[in-house]
Structures are given as structure tokens and as C-alpha cells.
């Protein structure tokens, strides 16, 4: 059997519910990407892209004739957005050399204000568009997830600690939406992501604490960049 055809059709039955293997594997790749991002590893980006490709076919259920005849346009569209922004993040982190030399930083206040404005304004702007295209109700939540995912992925590429908090806001809306639409594997993974992103935020925030240097010693900075991950510091 063709492995791609098998992957496209493979299903898991749990009682009277059907879960696609593509949905499970796509979310596993997403989790591995989040883990790699927390550890600041470049491989997080290509792994995440592989998961995005799988989930794109899952969330266009009516188009690809899956057991879930529901189109979540925001969810599907954000997979395309993920691939584009992840390619940017992959390039940005790769040019630093070793991923461990990448240093997270706090976003500036103008950048934080910009995040809030884009999050709210983007949701308001996309909601009527997604509704006209036939997205699943409540459409505003689909738009919120799309815009938040864009900002979080961009923030990760820029090395902003706050990007983890954006994911928390996305997961808080995404979990009930996915369960209501019948995407149980993705909903369960989003719930797990919610806890994981809080942990990731703590890890990155702690990395920004100044090192304690004992008298007569030098700070351990070999191989670790103490400046921002890139010369440009513009807000989104």
C-alpha cells in the first residue's frame, strides 16, 4: 500500500468517534516543535512545518472528504501561515549558527501594544470574512486563533518571551472550539499545550535573569549571546 494513501485514510475509532491519524501525527509534530522552541533548537521549525502540512488537510474536512465534514478556515489558513512564518523563523535562527547561542528577550512596550492592537483588530476584521466563507461558528474564535497563532509564531521567530503568553490566549479559545467541532485529538492537544506554554514562558523568562557572578570569576558567556537575537528591534 502507498504510505501516503495509508496516512491519508488511516483512522482510529474510539467508541462511536473517529480520529484521523493525520490529526494525531500533526499535533505530535506540533508538540515536538514547541519542545524544540522551548529549548531554542533550530530543528523545531522544520518539524513544525511537517505538522502544519498534515493539519491543513485535517481542518478542511469538507474539502478533503474526511470523517469531520467541517471546515475550520481559520485553523486551516493558519497552517499555511505557519509554513510561511516558520520558514522565516528557520532562516532567522539558522543564521545565528548554533541554536543554543540564541538568547530570548522581552519585547519592547511598543511591540506589546502592537500585539494587542493586531490581536483584537485582526480578529474583528477577519470574523466577517471567515463567516462569509462558511467557517464554523463561533467564527470570532476561529479568527482569534488565526491572528494569535500568527503573532505567536512571529514572536517566537523574534525571540520574544511574551510569545508563550499569546499561545495561552490562543489555547484558551481553541480548546472549546475544537471539541465543539469534533476535533477531539486537536482539542486534547490544545489543552496540553496550555499547560506546556506556561512552563515554556517560565523557562524563557528565567533565562532573562542576570547571571550571578562570584568574586574573582567571569560570567559564563562562552558560546552564549547576551545581546538580542537580531540587530533589528522593530515592533510588528
N, C-alpha and C positions, 0 to 999 in steps of 0.2 A: 504494500500500500504506500502511496505517496505520502511522505511525512507531513507535507504542508496540508494536504487534503484531510489527513487524520486530525491534525491540530485544529483545522477549521471546524470540523464536525464533532470532535470529541466532547462528551458531556459527562457530568456527574449528577446522578439522581439522589436526592435527599428527601425521602418521603414522596410527596407529590410535586416537589420543586426541582427544577433543572438548573444546574450551574455549568457554564461553559468552562472548559479547561483554559481557553484563551483568557477568560476573565481572571482566573486564578493565577496563571503564569504572569499575566501583565501586571497584576498587583504585587506579585512576589518580586518581579524585576523593579517595580517602583520602590518597594521596601529596601531592597539591596542598594538602590541608588540613594535613598535617604540615608542609609547607614554609611555609605561611602562619602556622602556630602558632609555628614557629621564629623567624619574622620579626615575630611579635606583631601580626598583622593580623586585624581583625575578620572579614574575608571567609572566613577559614579555617573558621569554624563552619558557615555555610550550605552551603559546598562539601562539607564532610564529611557533612552531613545527606543531601545528594543521593546520595552514595556509599553511605551506610547503607541507604537505601531499596532501591537496586539489589541490594546484597549480601544483604539479608533474603530476597529471593526466590531467590537462588542457594543459600543454605545450607539451605533447606528443600526439598531436591531431590526427596524422595519426595512431598511435598505438591504441588509445582508441576510434577511430571512432567518434570523436566529429565533430561539425559543422565547425571547423577550421582544415582541413586536412594538417596541417603544423607542422613539428617537429622543435622546438627550443631546440636543445640538450643542449646548454649552460644554458638556462633557466630551463629546466627540471633537468639537472645534478646539478645545484646549489641548488635545493630544497633538494636533497639528502645530499649535502654538508652542507646545513643549519641545517638539523636534527642532523648531527654528531657534528658540531661545537657548535650548540645550547645546546646539551647535556653537552658538556664541559663547556660552559658558565653558564648553570643552576647549575652544580656542583660547579663551582668556586664561583659564587655569593652566593649560598646557604650556603657554609661553613663559610661565613662571619657573619652568624646569621641574623640580621635584614638587609634588603636591604638598608635601609636609612643610615646604617653605612658604606656603600661603598663610597669611595672617588675617583672621576676621577683624572687623572694625565696626563701630557703631555708626549708623547713618547720621548725617547732619540733620538739624531741625528743619531746614527747607526740604530735604528729602523726605522726612517723616510726614510733613504737611502734604507734600505732593502725593505720597502713598495714600493718605486718607481721601484726598480730593479725587484721585483717579479711581479708587475703590468704589466710592459712593457714586460719583458721576458716571463712571463706566457701567455700573450696574443699572442705573436709571436709563442710560442711553440704549443699552443692549436688550433690556427687557421687552420693549415693544417689538424689536426686530426678531428676537427668538420666538415670541408669541406668534408673529405673522408667519414664521417658517414652520410652525407646528411643534415647538418644543413642549416637553412635559411640564404640567403645572405642579407646583407654583413656579412660573417661569422666572421670577425675580431671583429665586435661589440658584437656578441654573446659571443665570447671568453673573451672580455674585461669585460663584465658584470659578467661572471662567476668568473674570477680571482678577480675582485674588490669586489664582494659580499663575497668571501672567506676572503679577507683581512679585510673588514669592520666588518664582524661578529667576526673574531678573535680579532680585535682591541677593539670591544665592550666588549668582554669577559675579555680582559686585562685591561679595564678601560681607554684606551687612548682617549683623547679628539679628536684627529685627525680622529677617525673612521667616524665621521659625514661628514668630507670633502671627504672621499673616497666614501661615498654614493652619494654625489653631483656629482662626476665624473661618477659614475655608472648610475645615473638617466639621466644625460645629453646625454648619448648614448642610454639608454634604451627606452626613450620616442619615438623617431622617429622609432626605430626598431620595437617596439610593435605595433605602429599604422600601419606601413607598412605591418606587418604580419597579421593584422586584429584582434589583441587582444586589443580592444578598452578600455575595463574596466581596464585592467592592465596598458595600456598606460596612461589613465587619472589618475590612482592612482600614477603612477611613477611621473607624473607632479606635483601632490600634494606633494608627498614625497620630491621632490626637494626643495620646499619652507620649508617643515617641517624640513628637515635635517639641513638647515641653521639656523633655530630657535633653534634646538637641540644643534647645535655647540655653539651658543651664550650662552645658558643656562649652558652647561658643562664648557665652558671657563670661565664664570663669577664665577663658583663655585671654580675655582682655584685661585681667587684673595685672597690675605691675608686679614684676618679679621681686622677691625679697633677696637682697644681696648681702651676704655676710661680710664683715670687715676683712679686708685682705684678699677677697675673691673677686672674680669677674663674673658678670651675668652670663648665663648660658644662652648665648645668642648664635652660636655656630650653626649655620645651616638653617636658621630661622629668621625670616624677615620681620622686622619690627615696624616698618612703615606700612602704608596702605598697600593693598594688593595691586594697585594700578595707579599711575600718576594722575588720571582724571578723577575728580570727585564730584562731578555734577549730579544734581538730583535728576530723577527720571523725568 
